[in-house]
Amino acid sequence: MRIQPRTLLLVAAALLGLGNFVPASAQESRPAPAQSPARPDYTLRVSTKDLITISLKAERISLSSIASDISKRLKVPVLVGRSAGNRQVTVDFKALTLEPALQLLAPHVYIDYEINRSPGALPQPVGIYLNDEDDAPPAINAVVPNNSQAMLIEGNTEDGVETSEAAQEEQPLKVMYERSALTVKAKKQPLAVVLYKIASELSIPFDLKGDSGEVVDLDINKSSLEDAVLRMSPNVRLYVRADLRTLERRPFLLVLTAPKGS
C-alpha cells in the first residue's frame, strides 16, 4: 500500500502534539513553587535639611531594627533599653519633627543635644535613648564622655602682691545660677575662667579642649543657660539632656574647644 506524502506529514504533526500533552492529573500533582513570606509594611524616610523630620510606616517591626535604621540615617547613636528592645512597633506618620516622632516609638525618650554659636547651628542631637517604663535611665556619659575636668588657677599668682580694690572693680567676675536662670557679669575676663566658674555653679564638668585665649566682656542677666551660651563664643559647646516625658533639660557638660584652624 502506498502512503501519500501528505498523510505522513499529518501523522508526524499528531505525534509531536502528543509529546507536548500532559494529562490534567499529572499537572495537578506537581508541587507549587515555594514563595518567600511577605514582609510587613515598613518604610522609613529621614530628612536632615533644616529641621530633622521623620516619616515612618511600620507594622509590627522591632524597635531595635527601627532604631538601627534611624541611627544610620542621622549618623547619631540611638540606644534602646533592654525592655524596649522587645517592643514591636506599629505606626504610620509623615514628616514629624524629631521629638514628637520619637515619642511615638517608645514611652520614655531622652535626647542629648550639643548647643553652640557656630553660624547657622541649631541644637544638634548627639545621642538618642529609647526606653520602656521598666528601663533604667541611661548613664549621663553614655554617648558624650565627661570624665575630664579642667583645673584653673585664679587670681594673682605672684607672691606678696596684693590686688587692690580698684583692680578688682576693673575686672569683676560674678556668676549666679538660680531657678534655671544664669547671671554672668564679666569684664575683660579670660573665657576659660568664666566657663569654669559657670560649670562650677552648675555642678557639671568643664572640659578645656583648647584655650582660645579669648578675653570677654559679658553682661548676662537671668538668662536661660542655652541662650547665654549663644551669646558667648563659637568655641563654646554646651551639652544638655532633654527628657521628653518630663520636659526637663539638664546640662551635663561644658566644653571650650580650640578655634578652627588652630
Residue pairs with C-beta under 8 A, 6 or more apart in sequence:
40 58
40 59
40 60
40 61
41 57
41 58
41 59
42 57
42 58
42 59
42 61
43 55
43 56
43 57
43 58
44 54
44 55
44 56
44 57
44 58
44 66
44 69
44 70
44 73
45 54
45 55
45 56
46 52
46 53
46 54
46 55
46 70
46 73
46 74
47 53
47 54
47 95
48 73
48 74
51 97
51 98
51 122
52 74
52 97
52 98
52 125
53 95
53 96
53 97
53 98
53 101
54 70
54 93
54 95
54 96
54 97
54 98
54 101
54 102
55 93
55 94
55 95
55 96
56 66
56 91
56 92
56 93
56 101
57 91
57 92
58 66
58 89
58 90
58 91
58 92
59 90
60 88
60 89
60 90
61 88
61 89
61 90
62 85
62 86
62 87
62 88
62 89
63 80
63 84
63 85
63 86
63 87
63 88
63 89
63 105
63 106
63 130
64 80
64 85
66 89
66 105
67 78
67 79
67 80
67 105
67 128
67 130
68 78
70 78
70 128
71 77
71 78
71 128
74 125
74 128
76 125
76 126
76 127
76 128
77 126
77 127
77 128
77 143
78 128
78 129
78 130
79 127
79 128
79 129
79 130
79 138
79 142
79 143
80 106
80 129
80 130
80 131
81 106
81 108
81 129
81 130
81 131
81 132
81 134
81 135
81 136
81 138
82 135
83 131
83 132
83 133
83 134
83 135
84 106
84 130
84 131
84 132
84 135
87 106
87 132
89 105
91 104
91 105
93 101
93 104
96 104
98 111
98 125
99 109
99 111
99 242
99 244
102 109
102 111
102 128
102 130
102 244
103 109
103 244
105 130
106 130
106 131
106 132
107 131
107 132
107 133
107 245
108 130
108 131
108 132
108 133
108 135
108 243
108 244
108 245
109 128
109 129
109 130
109 131
109 244
109 245
110 128
110 129
110 131
110 137
110 138
110 241
110 242
110 243
110 244
111 125
111 127
111 128
111 129
111 241
111 242
111 244
112 125
112 126
112 127
112 128
112 143
112 144
112 239
112 240
112 241
112 242
112 252
113 123
113 124
113 125
113 126
113 239
113 240
113 241
113 242
114 123
114 124
114 126
114 144
114 237
114 238
114 239
115 123
115 226
115 229
115 230
115 237
115 238
115 239
115 240
116 229
116 234
116 236
116 237
116 238
117 229
117 230
117 231
117 232
117 233
117 234
117 236
118 234
119 234
123 226
126 143
126 144
126 239
127 142
127 143
127 144
129 138
129 142
131 137
131 138
140 146
140 241
140 252
141 147
141 252
144 239
144 252
144 253
146 204
146 205
146 207
146 239
146 252
146 253
147 205
148 205
148 207
149 199
149 205
149 206
149 207
150 192
150 196
150 206
150 207
150 208
152 192
152 193
152 196
152 208
154 193
155 163
156 162
156 163
170 187
170 188
171 187
171 188
171 189
172 185
172 186
172 187
173 185
173 186
173 187
173 189
173 193
173 194
173 197
174 183
174 184
174 185
174 186
175 182
175 183
175 184
175 185
175 194
175 197
175 198
175 200
175 201
176 182
176 183
176 201
177 183
177 198
177 201
177 202
177 225
180 224
180 225
181 222
181 223
181 224
182 198
182 201
182 220
182 222
182 223
182 224
182 225
182 228
183 220
183 221
183 222
183 223
184 194
184 198
184 218
184 219
184 220
184 228
185 218
185 219
185 220
186 194
186 216
186 217
186 218
187 217
188 215
188 216
188 217
189 215
189 216
189 217
189 218
190 213
190 214
190 215
190 216
191 212
191 214
191 215
191 216
191 232
191 233
191 235
191 236
191 256
192 208
192 211
192 212
192 256
194 216
194 218
194 232
195 206
195 232
195 236
195 254
195 256
196 206
196 208
198 206
198 254
199 205
199 206
199 254
200 206
202 225
202 251
202 254
204 251
204 252
204 253
204 254
205 252
205 253
205 254
206 254
206 255
206 256
207 253
207 254
207 255
207 256
208 256
209 255
209 256
209 257
209 258
210 235
210 256
210 257
210 258
210 259
210 262
211 256
211 258
212 233
212 235
212 256
212 257
212 258
212 259
212 262
214 233
214 235
216 232
216 233
218 231
218 232
220 228
220 231
223 231
225 238
225 240
225 251
226 238
226 240
226 249
229 236
229 238
235 256
235 257
235 258
235 259
236 254
236 255
236 256
236 257
237 253
237 254
237 255
237 256
237 257
238 251
238 253
238 254
238 255
239 251
239 252
239 253
239 254
239 255
240 249
240 250
240 251
240 252
241 249
241 250
241 252
242 248
242 249
243 249
243 250
